[in-house]
Amino acid sequence: MESNKATNYIKEVIENMPPDWLGLTTHRLDIYDEKLAKTQFLDQFESLFNENNSALSTLNELPTAYDYIRLGHPLSCILEWAIAKSINLPSENVISFSSKTTPILAVLRKNLLENINTQIIYKGDLPEYFDAEIVKNIYGYKFNLQQVEQGKKIPAFEGSTIFVSHEEQFGAIDLTSGIDFFVNLHAHLGSILVVNGGENEPYISEIQHVRRRETIAMTPANCLLALKSLIGTPFSDTPQNYPDSYRDEADKSSVIDSIKTITGTNTTPLVASSGLSIQYAIMMGLVHDALENHKGKAIKFIVPPNCYGGTNDQSRRVAACIDAVEVVDLLVDGDNDMVQSIDTVLAQIAEEDAIPYIIAEIPTNPRVEVPDLQQLKAVLSKVRQTSNGEIAIAPVFILDQTFCPNVLFLGEGKTLSTVKAISYASGSKFPSGGQCTAGYCVANDKAEGLMGKIEMHLNLCDNEATDLQYEILATQLPSMNQRIMDAYENTRDFVNFIHETLPAAKINFVSEELAEQGFTPSVFSLDLPTKGNTDAEKEAYKRACNLKLIKMMITEIPDESKYCVSYGQLKGCYWTIPATSTQGTTKEGDKDYIARVSLSPTMDLELHKKVFQKFVDEI
């Protein structure tokens, strides 16, 4: 770096930083404002830099940069800030990725939608898994490829120029004339994308959104190494110094075996950098299979409109890029029955001779409902006909099992064993206990043939779990089912207490009968009683009560209660309002303005009851 002051300051920050910056998937959510993601953190960090204040106490008081490290985190923001400072660009123009191919795909996506030509100029080799033909034929992206030798001038081009270079030294960025987007690849750590020129600033939010939905930011461990590289701190190229970049194959083998045992499946699981990374691989793998094996047919992703916002948004983003893909709403909660809705939608899609891919959560989020599993099996197994009387294409059921990853759906003799089914889970929840974001998917025997295409797209996007993520999962997965049971018992106890203390509240949680069948989530939604003369007054009162309850919990139990969408953590209690968190991109009419609560196996349950009683007394 050019600035000695910045170099020295970062050295001090690295020495003094809060341990949570490296060890948690969330940081200081009590002081997080989503509208000011990254900017609020960096504004205050810049002030500390100007004051030369790197004390642990002040660093720990910085607001969190993003609500999940999947999207970004303190160390990724500081890395981007430092690189931007070294090349005299605004920090928002620098974006770090764990993936080495996704930054290229992010620019290509924007240019596809804007009908802008792209040339990719590269020095050395392209990223290993970047398959130009698949990117063109399956993703629909358009571009020219050209390799250049060191020192050669970038050819003029009418459109966007992406320059891709392998640089082991972070910050070795030469923004010569004609480069719109510089992608700096590092063999072990990931990549840095630099947006060059004011005319390209409209790309920034779009690129950030790709990182948000289809991959992850460079991991904290790797950002720390990148910062050390940037400021010239010497370290040798060994496994000890790249903990997130040298795989212990025993860890991967342990994770694969654990997932097989937990899911009761025989097929080889795939492990990705996050839940949305694996979901994206599933979607693109299925699109690829459909385009190859069912040429000319429409592809329908059937998705609940009020499900997790990342799922909802990602499916619509895929549909926006590929003409053959369309999203169909699946009504599953409240007065709508999932099985009946699936039957209705599949009948319609059969008529159209289209390809049905269903994405659903069981239990549903946030209403924690479980459909009749025998009816679900029957409706998915039903043979339907097209309008021409031909046998319709059978559906693939894609199950988001994050809330209950211990339930056996896919194994021999289980509910979904006789239909093509894939299940997946977010690893930032129970699989890792909140210590990393890695997610995984498995297929039943019927769907095993689809896993090759899913793996191809997982690799193409460079979204396989990192080595440190494998290590964390290898440690945490063996105890997962016990943690699930312990957390469920805390949740059942708390739910029973609320029933007794505030009987007018409506609680969405699994019944005792469902729990006996193995559905033991540790999350419930709470619809508080309300008052008022009009519907608007009643809704406003209820929303105010939601906020009052959450504020009271996180204020009076700050070491355990957090305002966060998290779930499956090793300790504590997490509160959120789905409408303003997990359903952020969901249509307003489909949002749920209720409180969602998730409990862990280790927490002071009696203190939470005491504070809840105080809340009831005050309303």
N, C-alpha and C positions, 0 to 999 in steps of 0.2 A: 504493500500500500504506500501511496505517496505521502500521506500525512502521518508524521511521527506521533502526533497527538492521538489520532484515531487508533494507530497500532498499539500504543502503550495503554490506551483506555480499554481496548478489547482484551488485551492480556490480563488486565486487572479484573475485568468482568468475568472472564473465564475462571479465574482463581476464586472469585467470590460468589458466583451465581448460586441461586437457590437449587437444592438437589432436585426439586420437583420439575425443573426445566428439562431434566434428563429422564426422570423416572416415572412420570405420570402422563396419561393421555389428555389430561385437562389441567389447567393451572389458574388459580385465583378466579374462579367463576363468580365469586361474590362481587367482583368489580369488572364485569364484562358487559360491553355495550355492542351488540352485533352490528348496529349501523356504523360503528366506528372501528370495525375489525381491522387490525393491523395498524391503522393510522393513529389511534389513541395510544397504543403501546409505543410506537416509534416517536410520536411527539414528545411523550414524557421521557423516553430513553434519550432522545436528543438533548433535552433539557439537562438531564443528568450528565451527559457527555460534556456539555458546555460548562457545567459546574465542576467537572472532573470528579464526580461523586460515583464511586463504584461499590459502596458499602452494601453488604448482604441485606441489611434491613431496608434500604431504599430500593434495591432491585426486587426484593420480595413484595414490595408494595405496588409495583408496576401492574397495571391492569392486564388481564390476559389478552393475547393477540387474536386468538380464534378460540371457538368453543371446543375444538378437537384438534389434536396434532395432525390428523389426516389433512386438514385444511391449511395448516400453518401453525407456528408456535413461536415462543420467544427467540429461540436460537435460529430458526429459519429467517425470522424478521431481521435479526441482527446481522446475519450473513448477507442478506440482500441489501441491507442498509450500508454495510461496509464495502461491498462490491460497487454499489452505486456511487458511493463517495469517491472511490478510487478512479472512476471513469466520468465523474461529474455529471451524473444523471440522477433524476428523482428516484427515491427508493422503490416506488411502485413500478418502475420500469424493469426491475430485476425480480425474477420469479424462479424459485428453486423447485426441483422435482426429484423424487426418488427414482422415477423412471427416466430412461434415456431416450425413449421414442415418443412419449406422450407430448412433450413440448412441441415437437414437429407436427403431430396430429392436431394439436390445439390451433395452430395457425392455419393449417389446411382446412379445418372445420369452418372457421370464420370465413375464409375465402370461398369455400363452396357456397355458403349461404349468401355471400355478397357478390358472387360471380366474378371474383378477382383471380387472375392468373397467378401461379406461383412457380418459382424456380428454386430448387434445392441445390445449393452449391456445397460440396463437401471436400474436406481435405483429409487424406488418409482413407478411412473406411466409414461407411454409414454404421449406425448401431446394428449389432449382430442380428437382431430379430426383425429389423425393418424390412418387410417384404413388400416391395413396391407394387407388385401385381395385385396382392390381396388388398392393400390400402386403396388402390384405384377401383378394383372390381367389386369389393364387398362394402367398404366404407363410402365409396363414391367420390373420393377426393381426387382432384385433378392437379397435376404438377409435372414439371420437367426436372430431370436429374442431370447434374453435371459435376464431374470431379475436376478439381483444379490443383495445380502444383503449388508448392510454397512460393510466395512472392508474385504469383500471377494476378493480373487485374481481374476484378469481378466483372463479368460481362454485363452490359446494359440490358435492361429487361423492363417490359411494360407490365407491371404488377408487383408482387411481393417477392423479395429475395431472402431466403433463409440460408444462413451460412452455418454449417455444422463442422465443428472442429474438436478433436480429442486433445484436451489440455489437462495435464496432471496438476498444474499450478492454477489454483482458482484466482481469478482476477486478471489472468493473461488474456485480456479481451481487447482486440484491435478492431474498433468500429470504423473500418475504412469506408470510403464512398461506395454507395450502392448496396450496403447491407441494411436490411430492414429489421431482421431478427437474427441475433447471434445465439447459437446453441453451443454451450461449452460442456462437453461430455467428459466425465471422469470415470475411469474404469471401475472404481470401487464404491464411489459415493453417490452417483446420480448425475444430475445435470443442472445447469443454470441457463435460463433463457433471458436475454436482454432485448428489450423493445427499444429500437433506435429511431429517433426522429419524432417530432410532434405530430406528424401526419399519421403515425401508427399508434398513438395513444388510445384511440377507440378500441384497439385490440386487447388492452390490458384486462379489463373486466371480463371479457370473453375467455381469455386464457386462464384467468383465476378461476372461472367457473368450471372449466374443464378439470383443473386440478381439484376442485371441490367435489366434483361428481364422478370422475372416471379414474382417478389415481390418488396419490397422496403427495404431500410436500416431502422434501428431503427429510429423513428421520433426524431426531435430535442428536443421536450419537454421531451420525455422519455430518451433520451441520457443525458439530463441535470440531471434528477433524478438518472440515473445510475451512473453518475460521483459523485453526492453527496453521494450516497451509497458507492461508492468505496473509497472515501476519509474520510468517517466516519462522514459526516455532518448529525446530527440528524434531522429527520422529521417524523411526525406521518403518519400512514397508513390510510389516509382519502381522500375523493374525492378532497379536495382542494389541496392536495399534489401530487395527481396522476391525473392531469387534462385530460390526454390522456388515462385513464384507467378505469374510472367510467362513464358509459353512462347515460346521461339524456335521458330517453326514449322519452321525448317530442321532443328532437332534432331529433332523428331518425324518429319519426312519422312525423315531419314537413318536413324533407328531402324527405321521401317517397311520401308525398302528393304533394310537389312541383314538383318532377320529373313526377308524373302522370299528373299534370296540364300542365307542359311544353311540354310533349311529346304527350298529348292527348290520353293516354292509360289507360286501366283498370287493367292490370295485375300488380302484386307487383314487383317493381324494386329491383335490387340487387346493393349494394354499396360496392365498393372495395377500397383497399388502394391506387390504382393508375389505370390509364387507361390500362396499360399492365397487371396489376393483374386481372382486369375484363376480358380482352381479353383472357388471359390464362385460366380462368375459363370457358369461353364460348367454347374455343377450346377443352379442356379436357372433358367438359360436353357433347359436341356433339360427340366426339370420343367414350365416354362411351355409349351413346345412340346407336350409330351405331354398336358397337361391341356386344351389347345386342340384338338389334332388327333386324340387317341385317348381321347376322353371315356369315363370309367368303367373304364378299364384300369389295372391295377396297374403301378407304376413300380419297377423293380428296379435298384439300383446294385450292381454286382458288384465287390467290392473284396478284395484280398488281406488277410487278417487281420493279417499281420506287416509290412505296408508302412509307409511313413512315418506316424508317429503322427498328424500333422496331417490327412492324407488320411483315415485311418481314423476319427478323431474327428469331423471335419467331416461326413462322409457320414452317420454315425449321428445327428449333431445335426440334419441336414436331415430325416432319417426320423422323428425324434422330434416334429417340428412338423407334418408333412404326412401325413395318414392314408394317402394313395395310395402313399407311398414306403416301400420296405423295402430293407435292405442284405442282400446275399447274399455269403457268404464264397467267395473264389476261392483255392484252394491252389496256390501257384506255386513254392515253394522246396524244396530238399532232395530228398526222395523223390517229390515231386509235380511233374508236368510241366504247365507253364502251358497248353499247347495242349489236352491231354487234359482238364484241369480246365474250360477254357472250353467245350469240346464238351459235357461232361456238364451243366454249368450251363445253357447255352443250350438244350439239349434239354428240360430241366425247365421253363424259363421259357416256351418255345414251347408246351408242353403246356398251360400256364396261360393262354396268350394274353396275356402281360404284355409290358412294354416293357423291353428289356435295354440298360443302359448300363454298359459295362465300363471301370473305371479300373485301369490297370496301369502299372508301371514297367519299362522295358527299358533297360539291364540291371536286374534286380531288386535291391532293397535289403533286407538288406545282403549277400546271397549273390552278387551280381554275376553273375547267370546270364542267358543270352540264349536264348530259345526258337528252335526251328527256324522260320525266318521263312516258308518256303514252306508249311509245315504250318499256321502261324498264319493266313496268308492264306486257305488252303483252308477252315479251320474257321469263319472269320468270314464267308466268302462262301457257305457252305452254306445252301441253302434248306430251312427246317424247316416243319413243319406243327403246327397247334394240335390239341387233342384232338378238335375237330370237323372236322378235315381241311382247314381253311383255311390259307392261307399265313401263317406267323407273321411278326410284326414283326421286321425285320432289326435287328441290334445297332448301336450307335454305340460305336466303340472310342476311348477317351480315354487318350492315352498321356502319361504323365509322363516327359519326355525329359531331365530335369535332369542325369542322369549322362552322357549322350552327346547334347548338343544339336546336334552337328555331323552326326549320321547322317541321311541323307535317307530318311524313311519315307513321306512323303505325296505327293511330286511325281509327275508322269506316269511311269508304268512302274515305280514303286517298290512295295514290299511292300504298303502300305496304300492304294494309289491307287484300288483298285476297290471298297472298302467305305467306309461313312461313318466318317471318322476325324478326330479333333482331337488335336493335340499341344500340350503346354505345358511351360514350364520356369521354374524359380525364378531370378530375376535376381540374387539375392545370391551365386550361384555363378559359373559361368564368364561369363555375359553381362556382369556388371559387375566381375568380379574381386573381389567382396566389398566394393564401395564403396557399393552401395545394395541395396534389397530388391526392386526392381521385377521383375515377371514378365510373361510374354507367352504368347499362344496363337495358333495358326494352324489353319485347316481345310483339308482337301483339297477338290477340286472337288465331290465327292459330298456333303460336309457343309456346303458354303458357305451353304446356306439356313438353317442353324441359327445362324449368327454374328449375325444381327440380334437375336435374342432374348438371346444371350449379352451383346452390347453393351448392350442395354436394362438388364439387371440389373447389369452393371458400372457403368453410369451411375447407376442407382437407388441403389446402395450408395455412390456417390461414391468409387469405388475405382480410377479411372483413375490411371495413373502421374503423379506430380507433375512439375512442370517441371524441377526439378533432377535428378530421376531420368532424365528423357528426355535431359538434357544429359550425364549420366554414361554412359548406354548409348550415346549417339551417339559418345562418345569411345572406349569399350571394345569395342563389338561388332565393329568391323572387324578387330581383332587376335585375336578369340576363337578361331578355328580353329587358329591357330598356337600360341596358349597351350595349347590342349587337347593338341596333338601333343607339345609340349615337356614338359608335365606327365606325359603317358603314358610318354614315354621314361624319365623319372626313376622312375616307378612300376614299370615293367617291370624296370629295373635293380635296384631295391630288392627286388622280389619274387624275382628270381633269386638275389640275395644271401641272402635268408632261406631259400630252398630249400636252398642249399648249407650254410648255417651251422646251420640247425635243421630237418633234413629230416623230423623227426617231426611238425612243425607242418602243419596243413591250411590251405592258402591258397585262398580263393575269389577268382579273378580270371579275366579273359577269356583264352582261348587265343590263341596266335599266329595261328591260322587266323581267329578272329573279328576280331582286330585288323586283319588284312589286308582284311577286309570293311568296315572303317571303325569298328568298336567299339573306341574307344581311351579308356576311362575312366581316371581317375587315382585311383581308390579301390579298395581291396581289403579283404577281411575275413580275420582271422587267428585260427584256432582253435588255441590253444597246446596242446602235449602235456601230459598230466596224469599223476598217480599217486595211489594210494590203494587201500584194500581194498573200499570200497563205492562205489556210484554217488554218494552224497551227499559222500563224502570227495573223490572225483575232481572233482566239480563245484566244491566249495569251493576246492580247490587251484587249479583252472584260473582261477576268478574272482579269486583272490588274485594269480595270475601276471599276469593282465590289468592289474590295478591297479599292480602293481610295475613292469611294463614302461612303462606310461603315465607314472607318476610319475618314473621314471628319465629318460625322454625330455624331459619338460617341465622337469625340474629341471636337467638337464645342458645342455640346448639351449634356454634360456628365450626367446631372441630369435626362435626359429623354430618350435619345437614347442609346440603349444597343445592344451589339453584342450577340444575343441570339435567340434560336429557339422559344421562348415563344410566347404566343398568348392569348388574352382575359384578359390581366392584367388590373388592375384598373386604371393605369396611365402609360404614357410613350409610346415609340415607339421602336420596336424590329426589328433588321436586321440580316439576316443570308444568307448563301449560302447553299442550300439543299445538294449539292454534298459533302460538307465537314462537315455537321452536321446531319440533320435528315436522310440522305441517307448514313450514314457512313458504313453500312454493305451491301449496294446495289452494284450489279455488276457495274463495271466502265462504261460500255456502256450505262447503264440505268440512270446514274446520271445526275443531272441538275445543270450546272454551271451558274446559274442566281442568281439575288438577290431576296430574299423573304422578304417582309416588312409587319409587322403587327402593327396596330395602336390601341390605347385605347380610351375610351370615354373622358379621361382627359389628355390633352397635349397641348403644345404651337405649334399649327399647323402653324401659320404664321412664326415662327422662323424656323421650318423645311423647309418651302417653301424657305425661304431666303437662307439657307445653300445649298439646292438643286440647286437654281439658281446660287450660287457661283460655285458649282461643274460643272454645264453646261458651265459656262463662262470659266472655266479652261481647258475643254477638246475641 
